[in-house]
């Protein structure tokens, strides 16, 4: 295997994780009335489903953008 390809894939993976984190922080700041970590600790299933759907949607967008 070519090390250049492995390095490029690793770079895309790191960029994807950074973009996922930044996207989550942006959504968190856009919804100041909802404290996502506190709601998750209280067992709010609706918030958990929302965050899961958000991560899946962001991952699909980032995956297609980096492709």
C-alpha positions in Angstrom: 0.0 0.0 0.0 1.1 3.5 -0.7 1.8 5.6 2.4 0.5 8.7 0.6 -2.9 7.2 0.3 -2.9 6.1 4.0 -1.9 9.6 5.0 -4.5 11.2 2.9 -7.2 9.0 4.4 -6.0 9.7 7.9 -6.1 13.4 7.1 -9.7 13.1 5.8 -10.7 11.2 9.0 -9.2 13.9 11.2 -10.8 16.7 9.2 -14.2 14.8 9.4 -13.9 14.5 13.2 -13.0 18.2 13.6 -15.9 19.3 11.3 -18.3 17.0 13.3 -17.3 18.6 16.5 -17.5 22.1 15.1 -21.0 21.4 13.7 -22.2 20.1 17.0 -20.9 23.2 18.8 -22.6 25.5 16.3 -25.9 23.7 16.8 -25.4 23.8 20.6 -24.9 27.6 20.4 -27.9 28.1 18.1 -30.1 26.4 20.7 -29.2 28.2 24.0 -32.5 27.1 25.7 -31.6 23.4 25.5 -28.7 22.0 27.6 -28.0 18.8 25.6 -25.6 17.2 28.1 -27.9 17.8 31.1 -30.9 16.5 29.2 -29.0 13.3 28.2 -28.0 12.8 31.9 -31.6 13.0 32.9 -32.5 10.3 30.4 -34.3 12.4 27.8 -34.7 10.0 24.9 -36.0 12.6 22.5 -32.8 14.7 22.9 -30.7 11.5 22.4 -32.6 10.7 19.1 -32.2 14.3 18.0 -28.5 14.3 18.6 -28.1 10.9 16.9 -30.0 12.1 13.8 -27.9 15.3 13.8 -24.7 13.4 13.9 -25.8 11.1 11.1 -26.9 14.0 8.9 -23.7 15.9 9.5 -21.6 12.8 8.8 -23.4 12.3 5.5 -22.9 15.9 4.5 -19.2 15.9 5.5 -18.7 12.5 3.8 -20.1 13.7 0.5 -18.2 17.0 0.7 -14.9 15.3 1.3 -15.5 12.7 -1.3 
